[in-house]
């Protein structure tokens, strides 16, 4: 998979931006995950989402088709790593 952008939180608002370290990257996927993504894209159309680029107060907006969205048809905000998933260590 070639990752060229991400949804991230800047000043409590969602924006599109470059991935970690401001670089696009290639991420290997197991065949099972690639197959699941293929099946998902055959069943559900991507939804175009418009967000600011990097700065939530910028006038520059970018529209990107997303494969996964919220039930309200918005970009998914990742949970902070401090939230526990219910798994005991």
C-alpha positions as CSV (number, residue, x, y, z in Angstrom):
1,X,0.0,0.0,0.0
2,X,1.3,3.5,-0.9
3,X,0.4,6.0,1.9
4,X,0.5,9.6,0.6
5,X,-1.7,11.4,3.2
6,X,-3.4,10.8,6.5
7,X,-6.2,12.3,8.6
8,X,-4.8,13.9,11.7
9,X,-5.8,16.2,14.5
10,X,-4.3,19.7,14.6
11,X,-5.5,22.1,17.3
12,X,-8.5,19.8,18.0
13,X,-9.6,19.8,14.3
14,X,-9.3,17.2,11.6
15,X,-7.0,18.0,8.6
16,X,-5.3,16.0,5.9
17,X,-1.6,16.0,6.0
18,X,1.5,14.1,5.1
19,X,2.2,10.8,7.1
20,X,4.6,10.5,9.9
21,X,7.9,12.4,9.4
22,X,6.3,14.3,6.4
23,X,7.0,11.5,4.0
24,X,4.9,9.2,1.9
25,X,5.7,5.5,2.3
26,X,5.0,2.0,1.1
27,X,3.5,-0.3,3.7
28,X,3.5,-4.1,3.1
29,X,0.1,-5.7,3.6
30,X,-0.6,-9.4,4.1
31,X,-2.6,-11.0,1.3
32,X,-5.6,-11.5,3.7
33,X,-5.7,-7.7,4.4
34,X,-5.4,-6.8,0.7
35,X,-8.3,-9.2,-0.1
36,X,-10.4,-7.7,2.7
37,X,-9.8,-4.2,1.3
38,X,-10.6,-5.4,-2.2
39,X,-13.9,-6.9,-1.0
40,X,-14.7,-3.7,1.0
41,X,-14.1,-1.5,-2.1
42,X,-16.4,-3.8,-4.2
43,X,-19.2,-3.5,-1.7
44,X,-18.8,0.2,-0.6
45,X,-18.0,3.2,-2.7
46,X,-15.4,5.7,-1.4
47,X,-16.8,8.9,0.1
48,X,-15.3,12.2,-0.9
49,X,-14.3,14.2,2.1
50,X,-13.0,17.8,2.1
51,X,-10.7,19.0,4.9
52,X,-8.0,21.7,5.3
53,X,-4.4,20.7,4.4
54,X,-2.2,20.6,7.5
55,X,-3.5,23.9,9.0
56,X,-7.1,23.8,10.3
57,X,-7.5,27.6,9.8
58,X,-6.0,27.6,6.2
59,X,-8.2,28.4,3.2
60,X,-6.5,25.5,1.3
61,X,-8.9,22.6,1.2
62,X,-8.3,19.1,-0.2
63,X,-11.0,16.7,-1.3
64,X,-10.0,13.0,-1.0
65,X,-12.1,9.8,-1.5
66,X,-11.9,7.8,1.8
67,X,-12.6,4.1,2.1
68,X,-13.7,4.3,5.7
69,X,-15.8,7.0,7.3
70,X,-17.9,7.6,10.3
71,X,-21.6,6.8,10.4
72,X,-22.2,10.5,9.8
73,X,-20.1,10.4,6.6
74,X,-17.1,12.1,8.0
75,X,-13.4,11.4,8.4
76,X,-12.5,9.0,11.2
77,X,-10.6,10.6,14.1
78,X,-8.1,8.1,15.5
79,X,-8.3,7.5,19.3
80,X,-5.4,8.8,21.3
81,X,-3.0,6.0,22.3
82,X,-3.8,6.8,26.0
83,X,-7.3,5.3,25.6
84,X,-7.4,1.7,26.8
85,X,-9.0,-0.9,24.6
86,X,-10.3,-3.1,27.4
87,X,-7.4,-5.5,27.0
88,X,-5.6,-6.2,30.3
89,X,-1.8,-6.3,30.3
